[in-house]
Amino acid sequence: MNKPNGIKGFIEVSLLDWDGFISSVLFLPNCNFRCPFCQNWQLVDEPEKIEDVDWTIIENYLRAKTEWIDGVVITGGEPTIYPQLRLLLEEIKKLGYKIKLDTNGYNPSLLRELREEGLLDYIAMDIKAPFDGRYKLASGVEELEIERLKESIKLLIQGKVDYEFRTTLVPSLITAGEIKEIGKAIRGAKRWVLQEYQPKSARNEAYRQLKPYKKEEVEYFVSLGKEYIEEVYYRGKWR
Ligand code: SF4
């Protein structure tokens, strides 16, 4: 029988990847973006160097832990370009789990389909910058079709599946001005999470030198975000 393959990572138990949930996390290879600050760039640039995790191991674990694990997080890389995504989601659903999908939002039609098929319970979409040339810099994609991102945003805001938008606070890309612009662009959204920037494992050397924002700065960004979005909070360590 056809089973998902090429899964590149499996965390059995995580308290960090789905707020309020005890989750297992699956990492999928490849991405259609090349964000200079990407933390999982090995999965994107050289997935062939990372050993596959056999689906049977994941399946057996999840089958045995239904009392303990609340849900499964699918992340990457960019899950929506993984050819067996639907199959993987169906297999997890058969085991009785809720599913959270992390995405860069570049495939609105697939998001719509998967959501309508009842395969997603939570969607976390990145908003990397305001929707102009700065998004090209943040995503590393020169020919970026911004409309696709806007379509995903609309889809999430108007849909019934729970979701969050999330923005990593990369100091060279996100300042108070960008927070205001993004806030305006996603006005009406339910939840916006500002995420800690972790320079150590960034793809580009220059981005490894950046210092994450301090507590007062992050608090200020959160207060700015709340002018546009009701629920805004920070995810990360206070510095
Ligand atoms: S979209 Fe995510 S996985 Fe893809 S390059 Fe950007 S940060 Fe990395």
Residues whose N, C-alpha, C, O or C-beta is under 5 A from the ligand:
A	BS01	SF4	C31 F33 R34 C35 C38 V44 G76 G77 E78 N104
